[in-house]
Amino acid sequence: MRAGAPSARQAARDAAGRLERAGVPEPRASAEVLLSELLGVKRGEIAFHDEPLTEEQAELYDTWIYRRLRREPVQRILGYAYFRNLQLELNGDTLIPRPDTESVVDLALERIDLRGGSCRVLDIGTGSGAIAISIAQERPLCDVHATDVSKTALEIARRNAERNGATVHLHWADVASGLQFLNGTIDLLVSNPPYVDETSAGWRLAPEVREWDPPAALYSGPDEYAFFRRIFAETPPLLVGGADAVLEIGDGQAEAVLDLGRRAGFVPLDTRLDLAGTPRAVLLRWET
């Protein structure tokens, strides 16, 4: 232990000051979360943690703060993220699961409950598995399937499902390609597809998103609705009559996505707000 080494409380305070001066968002939260994870204590305990950091702890913490100064997200630094009841491993092919997506899961669970708590679910573009694993864990009677175009993302999702004690059937697929064995069996379709138009909207994203999230999972190309169009066009053969579709949407996209679904034979039912009061999920029903 170094002579004069700072206490955890002082280290967090100093780090928060550095982050604030550099214009990093939520500097105190970043500093405290990183240190609480490093020390294995709750964030609220940092203020009462007067023990000095060891030399090894101080060096690692300095490294982490330097990375945060470069606008690397806390979750990327740690290599994992928390979502609902889950701790989820991340890699370069997976989005960081964000609290906004909880509105998608909440809406999906409501629809499952209306079906008696048991149905077959398909999550398209699962990434780390946040949505699919949450559903499988919280509604264990469901038969949950999930897809991704990235094999490395699917491997992360598999490890996350095992770590969190959930059963999810994972498939390598681009939207509905190769899923004919599921034809006519899906009661609930759920997805958080890429919905950012890189050419006109990507530059407005925070550096934490723009520079660190995988482009394939984030950007939809020049048409921000491209993946919604594909979902509405390609998934109907998989669905039972009256199946629900719960889709995450970007800011200002609700009406357009609902209209796209309507024109493809889906019936718009609802829009769900996220924690900030922004429309974040839409609900549609497939009618044969």
C-alpha distance (Angstrom), angle and dihedral (degrees) to the residues before:
residue distance angle dihedral
M1 . . .
R2 3.80 . .
A3 3.78 120.3 .
G4 3.78 108.5 -109.6
A5 3.79 92.6 11.4
P6 3.80 111.5 165.4
S7 3.78 121.7 -106.0
A8 3.77 118.0 -114.0
R9 3.79 89.7 -104.9
Q10 3.81 92.6 52.6
A11 3.81 93.0 43.5
A12 3.81 90.9 53.9
R13 3.79 91.5 46.9
D14 3.81 92.7 50.0
A15 3.81 92.2 46.3
A16 3.79 92.0 49.3
G17 3.79 89.2 53.0
R18 3.80 91.7 52.3
L19 3.79 91.5 49.0
E20 3.80 93.1 46.7
R21 3.81 92.5 51.0
A22 3.80 89.0 51.3
G23 3.81 91.9 52.5
V24 3.80 95.8 -114.0
P25 3.83 111.2 159.8
E26 3.82 117.9 -109.6
P27 3.80 93.5 3.7
R28 3.78 96.4 178.2
A29 3.79 93.2 50.1
S30 3.81 91.6 49.0
A31 3.80 92.8 49.2
E32 3.78 95.0 46.1
V33 3.80 97.5 42.8
L34 3.79 92.4 50.6
L35 3.78 92.2 48.4
S36 3.80 94.4 44.6
E37 3.80 90.1 52.5
L38 3.80 90.9 47.0
L39 3.80 92.5 51.4
G40 3.80 96.3 36.9
V41 3.81 93.7 -123.8
K42 3.78 133.7 119.3
R43 3.78 116.5 -88.8
G44 3.80 91.6 -118.8
E45 3.80 90.2 58.3
I46 3.81 93.4 62.5
A47 3.82 91.9 82.5
F48 3.81 89.8 59.8
H49 3.81 97.0 39.9
D50 3.81 104.5 107.0
E51 3.80 98.0 160.4
P52 3.81 112.6 113.9
L53 3.77 119.0 -112.0
T54 3.78 117.9 -108.9
E55 3.79 117.0 -115.9
E56 3.80 90.1 -106.0
Q57 3.80 92.4 50.1
A58 3.79 92.7 47.2
E59 3.80 92.8 50.1
L60 3.80 93.6 48.5
Y61 3.80 91.6 46.1
D62 3.82 90.7 50.7
T63 3.80 88.9 51.9
W64 3.77 91.8 50.4
I65 3.81 92.8 48.4
Y66 3.80 90.3 49.6
R67 3.80 89.1 54.0
R68 3.80 90.7 49.0
L69 3.81 89.2 51.0
R70 3.82 85.6 60.4
R71 3.83 86.6 56.6
E72 3.79 94.4 -107.7
P73 3.82 105.6 155.0
V74 3.78 118.8 -109.4
Q75 3.80 90.0 -119.4
R76 3.81 92.1 55.2
I77 3.78 90.6 49.9
L78 3.80 91.7 51.5
G79 3.81 94.6 39.0
Y80 3.79 93.0 -130.6
A81 3.78 141.8 64.1
Y82 3.78 137.2 -153.1
F83 3.80 120.0 -123.6
R84 3.79 122.6 172.6
N85 3.83 104.2 -50.9
L86 3.79 94.0 -16.7
Q87 3.76 139.6 96.1
L88 3.81 106.1 -154.9
E89 3.78 128.2 -164.1
L90 3.80 114.5 -135.2
N91 3.78 136.8 -156.4
G92 3.78 136.7 176.3
D93 3.81 92.8 -79.9
T94 3.81 96.7 53.7
L95 3.78 130.0 79.7
I96 3.77 118.1 -128.6
P97 3.82 104.2 -104.3
R98 3.79 107.5 -121.6
P99 3.80 132.6 -158.2
D100 3.83 90.3 -112.0
T101 3.80 89.0 69.9
E102 3.79 90.4 61.5
S103 3.81 86.9 79.9
V104 3.81 87.9 61.7
V105 3.80 91.6 52.1
D106 3.80 92.8 44.9
L107 3.79 91.6 52.8
A108 3.80 91.7 46.2
L109 3.81 91.5 51.2
E110 3.80 90.5 51.0
R111 3.80 90.6 54.6
I112 3.80 91.0 47.3
D113 3.80 90.5 52.1
L114 3.80 90.1 52.4
R115 3.81 86.4 57.5
G116 3.78 91.9 53.2
G117 3.80 97.3 -93.0
S118 3.80 96.3 -72.5
C119 3.79 128.3 89.0
R120 3.80 143.0 119.2
V121 3.80 112.8 -89.3
L122 3.81 130.6 -165.9
D123 3.82 121.0 -163.5
I124 3.81 111.8 -165.9
G125 3.81 115.8 -153.0
T126 3.79 96.3 10.0
G127 3.82 99.1 178.0
S128 3.81 107.3 176.4
G129 3.80 88.5 2.8
A130 3.81 95.0 -110.8
I131 3.82 97.1 144.8
A132 3.80 98.6 35.8
I133 3.81 95.3 44.7
S134 3.81 92.0 46.6
I135 3.80 90.6 53.2
A136 3.81 93.2 44.8
Q137 3.80 92.0 48.3
E138 3.80 97.0 44.3
R139 3.82 96.6 38.6
P140 3.82 103.1 32.0
L141 3.83 93.9 172.8
C142 3.81 89.6 68.7
D143 3.80 122.5 97.8
V144 3.82 99.9 -132.9
H145 3.81 123.5 -162.9
A146 3.82 125.7 -179.8
T147 3.79 136.0 -175.1
D148 3.77 140.3 -162.9
V149 3.80 136.9 171.7
S150 3.81 90.4 -136.7
K151 3.79 116.4 79.4
T152 3.80 90.9 -162.8
A153 3.81 90.0 53.9
L154 3.80 89.4 50.8
E155 3.80 90.3 52.2
I156 3.80 90.1 52.8
A157 3.82 90.1 47.7
R158 3.82 89.9 50.6
R159 3.81 91.8 52.1
N160 3.80 91.3 45.5
A161 3.80 92.0 51.3
E162 3.80 91.6 49.9
R163 3.80 92.7 46.0
N164 3.79 91.5 51.3
G165 3.80 95.8 43.8
A166 3.81 95.9 -115.0
T167 3.80 130.3 136.4
V168 3.81 113.3 -135.1
H169 3.81 125.0 162.2
L170 3.81 107.0 -138.1
H171 3.81 124.9 -155.6
W172 3.79 133.1 -176.4
A173 3.80 103.6 -128.9
D174 3.79 143.2 137.0
V175 3.82 103.3 -127.5
A176 3.85 101.8 -55.9
S177 3.79 100.6 -15.9
G178 3.80 114.0 130.5
L179 3.81 94.5 6.8
Q180 3.80 97.3 109.1
F181 3.81 89.8 122.1
L182 3.82 86.3 70.3
N183 3.82 94.6 51.3
G184 3.79 113.3 141.7
T185 3.82 94.7 1.7
I186 3.82 108.3 89.7
D187 3.81 115.3 105.6
L188 3.80 96.7 174.8
L189 3.79 127.3 30.1
V190 3.80 116.4 -167.5
S191 3.79 131.3 176.0
N192 3.78 145.1 162.4
P193 3.81 96.3 -158.8
P194 3.82 128.0 -177.5
Y195 3.79 105.1 -82.7
V196 3.81 107.3 162.8
D197 3.80 118.9 107.9
E198 3.79 100.3 -137.6
T199 3.79 95.6 -161.3
S200 3.80 96.8 56.6
A201 3.81 108.3 12.8
G202 3.78 106.7 30.0
W203 3.79 93.7 81.4
R204 3.82 90.3 59.8
L205 3.80 92.8 61.4
A206 3.79 120.4 103.3
P207 3.82 114.6 -101.2
E208 3.82 88.5 -112.8
V209 3.80 87.9 64.9
R210 3.79 103.1 28.7
E211 3.80 96.6 48.9
W212 3.81 102.1 31.8
D213 3.80 110.5 33.0
P214 3.83 116.8 84.8
P215 3.83 109.6 -97.2
A216 3.83 93.1 -140.4
A217 3.80 90.8 59.0
L218 3.79 94.4 41.4
Y219 3.80 110.1 38.9
S220 3.79 126.7 61.6
G221 3.81 95.8 -167.4
P222 3.80 122.1 -114.0
D223 3.82 91.4 -31.5
E224 3.80 112.2 64.7
Y225 3.80 90.0 -162.1
A226 3.81 96.5 49.9
F227 3.81 96.0 108.6
F228 3.79 93.0 43.9
R229 3.80 88.5 54.2
R230 3.81 89.9 50.7
I231 3.79 93.3 48.0
F232 3.79 92.2 51.0
A233 3.82 92.3 45.1
E234 3.82 100.9 41.7
T235 3.81 107.3 34.0
P236 3.85 104.4 58.7
P237 3.85 93.6 88.4
L238 3.82 87.7 59.3
L239 3.80 95.2 52.4
V240 3.78 132.5 88.7
G241 3.77 116.9 -134.7
G242 3.79 108.6 -81.4
A243 3.82 93.8 21.0
D244 3.79 117.2 159.2
A245 3.81 124.9 -125.9
V246 3.81 119.3 -158.7
L247 3.80 113.6 -173.6
E248 3.79 131.6 179.0
I249 3.80 112.7 -130.7
G250 3.78 137.4 -167.3
D251 3.78 127.2 -116.0
G252 3.79 112.0 -61.5
Q253 3.81 94.7 4.5
A254 3.81 101.4 105.3
E255 3.81 100.3 95.1
A256 3.80 94.3 42.7
V257 3.82 93.6 48.8
L258 3.80 92.4 47.1
D259 3.80 89.6 49.8
L260 3.82 91.8 49.5
G261 3.78 88.8 52.0
R262 3.79 92.5 47.8
R263 3.78 91.7 53.4
A264 3.82 90.0 50.3
G265 3.81 93.2 53.9
F266 3.80 100.8 -91.6
V267 3.79 121.4 126.9
P268 3.83 114.5 -131.2
L269 3.80 110.9 -131.3
D270 3.79 112.5 163.6
T271 3.80 150.5 -10.1
R272 3.79 121.4 -140.1
L273 3.84 126.3 -153.4
D274 3.78 125.1 -136.4
L275 3.81 125.9 -133.2
A276 3.81 90.6 -79.2
G277 3.81 92.8 53.0
T278 3.82 94.1 -105.9
P279 3.83 120.4 134.2
R280 3.81 102.6 -102.6
A281 3.81 107.6 159.0
V282 3.78 136.3 34.7
L283 3.78 128.5 -157.3
L284 3.79 123.8 -149.0
R285 3.81 134.5 169.0
W286 3.80 124.2 -138.5
E287 3.77 113.7 -130.0
T288 3.81 117.9 -165.8
